[in-house]
């Protein structure tokens, strides 16, 4: 069944506005002579429009966002209506001043109070400059009011002084209303609270009616049936409409968030000044009271505009200073930036003093961002900057180059003062930092350089310190290196050459794999670790410890890892028919392991060479436990499901946590060679060797508890082998067992020569 549509419901406030509009139409009929009654000019429709509008405003005010302000608007409208009621009810003309004047003059006072409440909640003049502009315009308009209305009213011969003062109060009240109007003119319309622009329109109508009435009265032309009598009640209707509009929620932004914009905000002081001087030049006699008033207002406008321009110049200076600060300072830490460093280094190196420079790079800062987020990383950098400034002290300049790189400049400097400064910096940065409930301890690699009399180039000094810092990174981080001419230059040149040669190493076929055996408890050699070797025609043999870090920073590790996996699987395919138990371990960089394309690529390689997954073991370092544990856990689980073995390499010297180890699906723990070496440091039973023995014992116990295979690396002596056997490790690897050799020199499964010990070795 079709339900008939209900007619739209008209709200009560809108019905009331329509009724008041009908009364206003009756008032217009009286003014036009179409409806004759006992009170033609000051008739009752005029009064009822004002009183009805005030009642509606007071009723609606409780629904607005600023109740008190709209109530003041309603009270002012009501008081004007009462004044008009007194005026209309009097059978004889009301003398001036009269009681009704008090009610009439109360309207601008109430409106001014309402403006102050609006301004307190929604500032339209947020700056001192805007207030000066409005004041200049008001004083300029006040000069016109003085010359054309106030002065003639005060000097009118038809009334006494009190009557003239009362008449002059109306233009002054209009000046207050004009202040309200100008204030709203400074607010962007999109930022005005609901209803205020309609309120401003009503005020404009009221001002026009007042000024028209005063002008007509001074000219003796006011009859009581003139256009101002139509504007006053129309303004009251607009006030009521503004209040109704204020009850409707608006989605516009608040005025305080809107910037001052528009031509009027830029031209206001010049318009005020031009208007005042135009009036001043048109005054025939400046010595008269009329002319003197104009001169005074022009002088005040000039002062206000001068103050405004002075403020503008100060703001321009402050803005330039802010831009200069932003151009030469890091926004995150407040330290200087690269631009400041370049400018300052050029200045200090232009002198005769020796200049020292520290290049500081935080070690493994990426872990902070990965583990705690970039917000925590920013807080950490701010703390580093604070500590850096505290450690550097006076006479130094601290700069953040970007990321986790900082520079400290000392002038004048010697090698001793530069090393002392670097020592303070390293100690300050070593202290732990607590962020998001996590205690972090990140070290720094520091490179230092001193200028020479022959070399005063800022770029060269910075490059020297950078080279020294990189040498610290290459040799283990968390230390200081002072640039040595020649040595570091050669290292930097070699690093560039290595990276250049690495980019074509696969195409030239210069890589090879050597295999180092692991001896199990039964003496058999079943498992081998594939170790990458590079023999370059220009560089000769290059150690993996030298070229692997360069490959990582150059983004070449993925390609190298893929080649190693493919070559190891190719070799396994040749070995397995002869030795089915053979297994090869391959080192994989942690970032490569967690790539989405790693697992599909590994499966494809195994399938291409027809190698069973059980014959392959992947070794990853403890970095995997902190860089991306969640993704690593998912990948490692998929590897185990596939049948590939997984080993944690160099266990015990990284930054992993036991809780992370418990969550990772792995099969093997490889004890770092540093612990194996410590087993024989000092005399037998020394504190250091005993501590190493205890640590290894704990790692073996941990591995056994987690059902993991435990392998000891770096076994170089029979004593180390015997100690590790006694601790219960599952396999040994090192020079004592066998050096890494090409595939042709790799032995097949061997039986032990002595079954009594269960372990054999060869030098």
ZAMARGU-4260 file (C-alpha; in steps of 0.2 Angstrom, whole numbers, plus 5000, padded with zeros to 4 digits):
<rodrens>
0) 5000/5000/5000 | 5007/5017/4995 | 5009/5028/5010 | 5005/5046/5006 | 5019/5059/5009
5) 5018/5070/5024 | 5019/5088/5020 | 5035/5096/5026 | 5034/5103/5044 | 5038/5122/5046
10) 5047/5125/5062 | 5040/5137/5075 | 5054/5150/5074 | 5051/5151/5055 | 5033/5154/5058
15) 5037/5167/5071 | 5048/5176/5058 | 5035/5175/5045 | 5022/5183/5057 | 5035/5197/5061
20) 5038/5199/5043 | 5019/5202/5041 | 5019/5215/5055 | 5034/5224/5046 | 5024/5224/5030
25) 5010/5233/5039 | 5023/5245/5045 | 5028/5248/5027 | 5010/5251/5023 | 5009/5264/5036
30) 5024/5273/5030 | 5018/5272/5012 | 5001/5279/5017 | 4992/5263/5011 | 4985/5260/5029
35) 4980/5275/5039 | 4978/5273/5058 | 4980/5284/5073 | 4998/5283/5074 | 5005/5284/5056
40) 5023/5285/5059 | 5027/5279/5076 | 5013/5266/5075 | 5011/5250/5084 | 5017/5238/5070
45) 5035/5246/5072 | 5035/5243/5091 | 5028/5225/5089 | 5041/5221/5076 | 5055/5226/5089
50) 5047/5218/5104 | 5042/5202/5094 | 5060/5200/5087 | 5068/5203/5104 | 5056/5189/5112
55) 5061/5177/5097 | 5080/5181/5100 | 5079/5178/5118 | 5070/5162/5115 | 5082/5155/5102
60) 5097/5161/5111 | 5097/5146/5123 | 5100/5135/5108 | 5115/5144/5101 | 5134/5140/5105
65) 5136/5157/5114 | 5120/5160/5124 | 5125/5175/5133 | 5130/5185/5118 | 5114/5182/5109
70) 5104/5186/5124 | 5113/5203/5124 | 5107/5205/5106 | 5090/5201/5112 | 5090/5213/5127
75) 5097/5227/5116 | 5083/5224/5103 | 5070/5224/5117 | 5076/5240/5125 | 5075/5249/5108
80) 5058/5242/5106 | 5053/5249/5124 | 5060/5266/5119 | 5050/5266/5103 | 5035/5261/5114
85) 5037/5276/5125 | 5039/5287/5110 | 5024/5280/5101 | 5013/5280/5117 | 5016/5298/5121
90) 5002/5310/5115 | 5014/5324/5113 | 5031/5325/5106 | 5044/5318/5118 | 5057/5331/5123
95) 5076/5328/5121 | 5083/5321/5131 | 5070/5310/5136 | 5068/5293/5145 | 5066/5284/5128
100) 5084/5290/5123 | 5091/5280/5137 | 5083/5264/5130 | 5088/5269/5112 | 5106/5271/5117
105) 5106/5255/5127 | 5106/5245/5110 | 5123/5249/5105 | 5130/5246/5122 | 5122/5228/5123
110) 5128/5224/5105 | 5146/5230/5110 | 5145/5218/5125 | 5139/5204/5114 | 5154/5208/5102
115) 5166/5206/5116 | 5159/5189/5120 | 5159/5183/5102 | 5177/5190/5101 | 5183/5180/5116
120) 5176/5164/5110 | 5180/5166/5091 | 5194/5179/5089 | 5192/5189/5073 | 5207/5200/5077
125) 5220/5188/5083 | 5234/5199/5080 | 5239/5216/5087 | 5242/5222/5069 | 5223/5219/5064
130) 5218/5228/5080 | 5228/5243/5074 | 5220/5242/5057 | 5203/5242/5064 | 5207/5257/5076
135) 5214/5267/5061 | 5198/5264/5051 | 5187/5269/5066 | 5196/5285/5069 | 5196/5290/5051
140) 5177/5287/5050 | 5176/5296/5067 | 5184/5311/5059 | 5170/5311/5045 | 5157/5309/5059
145) 5164/5323/5069 | 5164/5335/5054 | 5148/5331/5046 | 5137/5326/5061 | 5144/5328/5078
150) 5151/5346/5077 | 5135/5352/5068 | 5124/5344/5081 | 5134/5351/5096 | 5134/5368/5088
155) 5115/5368/5083 | 5106/5384/5089 | 5089/5375/5091 | 5093/5366/5107 | 5102/5368/5123
160) 5119/5359/5127 | 5111/5344/5135 | 5099/5341/5120 | 5114/5343/5108 | 5125/5331/5118
165) 5111/5318/5118 | 5109/5320/5099 | 5128/5318/5097 | 5127/5302/5107 | 5118/5294/5093
170) 5132/5296/5080 | 5144/5290/5094 | 5134/5275/5097 | 5135/5272/5078 | 5154/5272/5079
175) 5153/5258/5092 | 5142/5248/5080 | 5154/5252/5066 | 5168/5244/5077 | 5157/5229/5078
180) 5155/5229/5059 | 5173/5232/5055 | 5178/5218/5067 | 5167/5205/5057 | 5174/5212/5041
185) 5191/5206/5046 | 5185/5188/5048 | 5185/5176/5034 | 5167/5171/5030 | 5172/5153/5031
190) 5178/5155/5048 | 5163/5165/5055 | 5152/5156/5068 | 5134/5153/5063 | 5123/5169/5061
195) 5136/5182/5064 | 5137/5188/5046 | 5118/5191/5046 | 5120/5200/5063 | 5133/5211/5054
200) 5121/5214/5040 | 5108/5220/5052 | 5121/5231/5061 | 5125/5239/5044 | 5107/5243/5041
205) 5105/5250/5059 | 5120/5262/5056 | 5113/5268/5039 | 5096/5272/5047 | 5104/5281/5062
210) 5116/5291/5050 | 5101/5295/5038 | 5090/5300/5053 | 5104/5312/5059 | 5107/5320/5042
215) 5089/5322/5039 | 5086/5330/5056 | 5101/5342/5054 | 5094/5348/5037 | 5076/5350/5044
220) 5070/5337/5032 | 5065/5323/5043 | 5046/5320/5042 | 5044/5304/5052 | 5039/5294/5036
225) 5057/5293/5029 | 5068/5278/5024 | 5077/5277/5041 | 5060/5272/5048 | 5059/5257/5036
230) 5077/5252/5040 | 5076/5251/5059 | 5063/5237/5060 | 5070/5228/5045 | 5087/5227/5055
235) 5077/5220/5070 | 5070/5206/5058 | 5088/5202/5052 | 5094/5201/5070 | 5080/5188/5073
240) 5085/5179/5057 | 5103/5179/5063 | 5099/5171/5079 | 5089/5158/5071 | 5103/5154/5059
245) 5115/5153/5075 | 5104/5138/5081 | 5109/5128/5066 | 5125/5118/5068 | 5139/5123/5056
250) 5153/5113/5049 | 5164/5128/5046 | 5181/5129/5055 | 5183/5142/5069 | 5189/5159/5065
255) 5204/5157/5076 | 5210/5144/5063 | 5207/5155/5048 | 5222/5166/5043 | 5219/5184/5039
260) 5217/5186/5021 | 5210/5197/5007 | 5215/5214/5000 | 5206/5224/5014 | 5219/5217/5027
265) 5233/5224/5017 | 5225/5241/5011 | 5216/5245/5027 | 5230/5257/5035 | 5232/5266/5018
270) 5213/5268/5016 | 5212/5275/5033 | 5227/5287/5030 | 5220/5292/5013 | 5203/5295/5020
275) 5209/5306/5034 | 5220/5317/5023 | 5207/5319/5010 | 5195/5326/5023 | 5209/5336/5031
280) 5212/5344/5014 | 5194/5348/5011 | 5191/5357/5028 | 5191/5376/5024 | 5196/5382/5041
285) 5208/5371/5052 | 5207/5384/5066 | 5189/5381/5069 | 5183/5368/5081 | 5177/5357/5066
290) 5194/5358/5058 | 5203/5355/5074 | 5194/5339/5077 | 5198/5333/5059 | 5216/5338/5062
295) 5217/5328/5078 | 5209/5312/5071 | 5221/5313/5056 | 5235/5314/5068 | 5229/5299/5078
300) 5227/5290/5062 | 5244/5294/5056 | 5251/5288/5073 | 5241/5271/5072 | 5247/5268/5054
305) 5265/5272/5059 | 5264/5260/5073 | 5256/5247/5061 | 5270/5249/5049 | 5283/5248/5063
310) 5275/5232/5068 | 5275/5226/5050 | 5294/5229/5049 | 5297/5220/5065 | 5287/5205/5059
315) 5296/5205/5043 | 5313/5205/5053 | 5307/5191/5064 | 5301/5181/5049 | 5318/5183/5041
320) 5326/5178/5057 | 5315/5163/5057 | 5319/5158/5039 | 5337/5160/5043 | 5336/5149/5058
325) 5327/5136/5048 | 5339/5137/5034 | 5354/5134/5046 | 5347/5122/5059 | 5340/5104/5060
330) 5321/5105/5064 | 5321/5089/5074 | 5336/5092/5086 | 5339/5110/5085 | 5357/5108/5080
335) 5365/5115/5065 | 5363/5107/5048 | 5373/5104/5033 | 5372/5122/5027 | 5378/5129/5044
340) 5392/5117/5044 | 5398/5122/5026 | 5397/5141/5031 | 5405/5139/5048 | 5419/5127/5041
345) 5424/5139/5028 | 5425/5153/5041 | 5436/5144/5054 | 5447/5136/5041 | 5451/5153/5033
350) 5460/5157/5049 | 5477/5150/5055 | 5471/5139/5069 | 5471/5120/5067 | 5453/5114/5066
355) 5447/5097/5072 | 5432/5088/5066 | 5422/5073/5073 | 5411/5063/5061 | 5399/5052/5072
360) 5388/5039/5066 | 5376/5029/5077 | 5379/5010/5076 | 5363/5000/5071 | 5351/5015/5074
365) 5339/5007/5062 | 5335/4994/5075 | 5327/5008/5086 | 5315/5013/5071 | 5311/4995/5067
370) 5308/4990/5085 | 5299/5005/5092 | 5294/5016/5078 | 5300/5032/5070 | 5293/5043/5084
375) 5304/5034/5097 | 5318/5036/5084 | 5315/5054/5084 | 5315/5055/5103 | 5331/5045/5103
380) 5340/5057/5091 | 5335/5072/5102 | 5342/5064/5117 | 5358/5060/5107 | 5359/5079/5102
385) 5357/5084/5120 | 5371/5072/5126 | 5382/5078/5111 | 5381/5096/5116 | 5384/5092/5134
390) 5399/5082/5131 | 5406/5094/5118 | 5405/5109/5129 | 5408/5127/5125 | 5420/5131/5110
395) 5413/5118/5099 | 5399/5117/5086 | 5387/5102/5085 | 5379/5098/5068 | 5367/5085/5062
400) 5371/5080/5045 | 5355/5070/5043 | 5349/5053/5048 | 5360/5046/5062 | 5375/5056/5057
405) 5382/5070/5068 | 5397/5082/5066 | 5407/5091/5080 | 5419/5105/5075 | 5433/5110/5087
410) 5443/5126/5084 | 5457/5128/5089 | 5461/5110/5091 | 5476/5098/5093 | 5477/5079/5092
415) 5476/5078/5111 | 5461/5089/5113 | 5452/5081/5098 | 5455/5064/5106 | 5449/5070/5123
420) 5433/5077/5115 | 5430/5061/5106 | 5432/5051/5122 | 5419/5062/5131 | 5407/5060/5116
425) 5409/5041/5115 | 5406/5039/5134 | 5391/5051/5134 | 5383/5041/5120 | 5386/5024/5128
430) 5374/5027/5142 | 5358/5018/5140 | 5342/5027/5135 | 5324/5022/5140 | 5311/5024/5127
435) 5293/5017/5127 | 5298/5006/5142 | 5313/4999/5133 | 5331/5001/5139 | 5342/5005/5123
440) 5360/5005/5122 | 5367/5010/5105 | 5385/5014/5102 | 5393/5026/5090 | 5407/5025/5077
445) 5418/5041/5077 | 5430/5047/5064 | 5441/5061/5068 | 5452/5073/5057 | 5463/5088/5059
450) 5466/5101/5046 | 5484/5104/5040 | 5493/5120/5034 | 5492/5114/5017 | 5474/5108/5016
455) 5461/5120/5022 | 5447/5114/5011 | 5431/5110/5021 | 5425/5096/5010 | 5442/5088/5012
460) 5442/5089/5031 | 5424/5081/5031 | 5429/5068/5019 | 5444/5063/5030 | 5433/5061/5045
465) 5421/5051/5036 | 5434/5039/5029 | 5441/5037/5047 | 5423/5034/5053 | 5420/5021/5040
470) 5436/5012/5045 | 5428/5010/5062 | 5412/5003/5055 | 5423/4991/5045 | 5433/4985/5059
475) 5419/4982/5072 | 5411/4999/5076 | 5410/5007/5093 | 5427/5015/5093 | 5437/5030/5087
480) 5449/5032/5072 | 5459/5047/5068 | 5462/5050/5050 | 5480/5046/5044 | 5485/5054/5028
485) 5489/5041/5015 | 5482/5026/5025 | 5464/5031/5025 | 5465/5038/5007 | 5471/5021/5001
490) 5457/5012/5011 | 5444/5024/5004 | 5450/5022/4986 | 5451/5003/4988 | 5433/5003/4995
495) 5427/5012/4979 | 5437/5000/4968 | 5430/4985/4977 | 5412/4991/4975 | 5415/4995/4957
500) 5423/4978/4954 | 5409/4969/4963 | 5396/4976/4952 | 5402/4965/4938 | 5409/4950/4947
505) 5395/4938/4943 | 5396/4942/4924 | 5415/4939/4925 | 5413/4923/4934 | 5426/4927/4948
510) 5417/4920/4963 | 5419/4902/4970 | 5414/4892/4985 | 5425/4883/4997 | 5419/4871/5009
515) 5424/4869/5027 | 5419/4852/5036 | 5410/4850/5053 | 5415/4834/5062 | 5401/4826/5072
520) 5403/4816/5088 | 5405/4800/5079 | 5419/4807/5069 | 5410/4808/5052 | 5411/4823/5040
525) 5394/4824/5034 | 5391/4843/5034 | 5401/4857/5026 | 5399/4876/5027 | 5400/4885/5010
530) 5412/4900/5011 | 5412/4913/4997 | 5429/4917/4989 | 5433/4931/4977 | 5449/4932/4967
535) 5449/4948/4956 | 5461/4950/4942 | 5465/4968/4948 | 5463/4966/4967 | 5469/4948/4969
540) 5460/4938/4983 | 5448/4949/4993 | 5442/4943/5010 | 5424/4941/5013 | 5426/4952/5028
545) 5431/4966/5017 | 5419/4964/5002 | 5403/4958/5011 | 5400/4974/5021 | 5403/4984/5005
550) 5391/4973/4996 | 5378/4976/5009 | 5379/4995/5009 | 5379/4994/4989 | 5363/4983/4989
555) 5372/4969/4980 | 5370/4955/4994 | 5354/4948/4986 | 5362/4944/4970 | 5377/4937/4979
560) 5366/4926/4990 | 5356/4920/4976 | 5372/4915/4967 | 5379/4906/4982 | 5363/4896/4984
565) 5363/4891/4966 | 5381/4886/4966 | 5379/4876/4982 | 5364/4867/4975 | 5373/4863/4959
570) 5388/4856/4969 | 5376/4846/4980 | 5368/4838/4965 | 5385/4832/4960 | 5390/4825/4977
575) 5373/4817/4983 | 5374/4802/4971 | 5391/4797/4979 | 5387/4803/4997 | 5368/4804/5000
580) 5371/4810/5018 | 5380/4826/5013 | 5373/4842/5019 | 5379/4860/5014 | 5376/4876/5025
585) 5375/4893/5016 | 5376/4910/5025 | 5361/4921/5020 | 5359/4940/5025 | 5344/4943/5036
590) 5337/4957/5025 | 5337/4944/5010 | 5329/4930/5021 | 5313/4941/5025 | 5310/4946/5007
595) 5294/4940/4999 | 5303/4933/4984 | 5316/4923/4994 | 5306/4907/4997 | 5299/4905/4980
600) 5317/4908/4973 | 5324/4895/4985 | 5311/4882/4980 | 5314/4885/4961 | 5333/4883/4964
605) 5331/4866/4973 | 5319/4860/4960 | 5331/4865/4946 | 5345/4855/4953 | 5335/4841/4960
610) 5342/4843/4977 | 5331/4838/4992 | 5328/4852/5004 | 5335/4841/5019 | 5353/4843/5011
615) 5353/4862/5013 | 5355/4872/5029 | 5353/4891/5030 | 5364/4901/5042 | 5358/4918/5048
620) 5366/4929/5061 | 5357/4935/5077 | 5353/4952/5068 | 5338/4942/5061 | 5331/4941/5079
625) 5329/4960/5080 | 5327/4967/5063 | 5311/4958/5058 | 5307/4945/5070 | 5289/4942/5065
630) 5292/4940/5046 | 5308/4930/5050 | 5298/4918/5061 | 5285/4916/5047 | 5299/4912/5034
635) 5309/4901/5045 | 5293/4890/5049 | 5290/4889/5030 | 5308/4883/5028 | 5307/4870/5041
640) 5290/4864/5034 | 5300/4863/5017 | 5313/4852/5025 | 5328/4865/5025 | 5338/4866/5041
645) 5341/4883/5049 | 5356/4888/5060 | 5359/4904/5070 | 5377/4908/5067 | 5389/4917/5079
650) 5377/4915/5093 | 5381/4924/5109 | 5389/4940/5103 | 5374/4948/5095 | 5360/4958/5102
655) 5347/4944/5102 | 5335/4940/5117 | 5332/4922/5123 | 5313/4926/5122 | 5315/4929/5103
660) 5326/4913/5102 | 5312/4903/5110 | 5300/4909/5097 | 5311/4906/5081 | 5309/4889/5073
665) 5327/4884/5070 | 5337/4868/5071 | 5355/4873/5075 | 5365/4884/5086 | 5383/4889/5081
670) 5394/4895/5096 | 5404/4910/5090 | 5423/4907/5088 | 5426/4921/5101 | 5420/4909/5115
675) 5430/4895/5108 | 5446/4906/5108 | 5443/4911/5126 | 5444/4893/5133 | 5463/4894/5132
680) 5466/4912/5136 | 5478/4914/5151 | 5484/4900/5162 | 5474/4884/5164 | 5460/4887/5176
685) 5461/4906/5174 | 5446/4917/5178 | 5444/4922/5160 | 5445/4904/5153 | 5433/4898/5167
690) 5421/4912/5162 | 5421/4907/5144 | 5419/4888/5149 | 5404/4893/5160 | 5396/4903/5145
695) 5399/4889/5133 | 5392/4876/5145 | 5376/4887/5147 | 5374/4888/5128 | 5376/4870/5126
700) 5363/4867/5140 | 5351/4879/5131 | 5353/4870/5115 | 5350/4853/5122 | 5335/4860/5132
705) 5327/4867/5115 | 5332/4851/5106 | 5344/4860/5095 | 5360/4854/5087 | 5375/4864/5094
710) 5391/4867/5084 | 5406/4875/5090 | 5416/4887/5078 | 5434/4892/5078 | 5441/4875/5085
715) 5460/4877/5082 | 5468/4866/5095 | 5466/4849/5102 | 5463/4856/5119 | 5449/4866/5113
720) 5442/4851/5105 | 5443/4840/5121 | 5435/4854/5132 | 5420/4856/5119 | 5418/4837/5118
725) 5417/4837/5137 | 5403/4850/5137 | 5393/4840/5125 | 5393/4850/5109 | 5386/4840/5094
730) 5399/4845/5081 | 5416/4855/5079 | 5421/4866/5065 | 5438/4875/5063 | 5456/4874/5057
735) 5459/4859/5068 | 5445/4849/5059 | 5449/4856/5042 | 5452/4871/5032 | 5440/4877/5019
740) 5444/4870/5002 | 5438/4869/4984 | 5425/4855/4980 | 5439/4845/4973 | 5448/4844/4989
745) 5433/4841/5000 | 5433/4823/5008 | 5418/4812/5007 | 5411/4804/5023 | 5425/4797/5034
750) 5426/4786/5048 | 5436/4790/5064 | 5453/4784/5066 | 5451/4782/5085 | 5435/4776/5092
755) 5441/4779/5110 | 5440/4798/5109 | 5426/4799/5096 | 5434/4815/5089 | 5449/4817/5077
760) 5457/4832/5070 | 5470/4836/5057 | 5481/4852/5057
</rodrens>
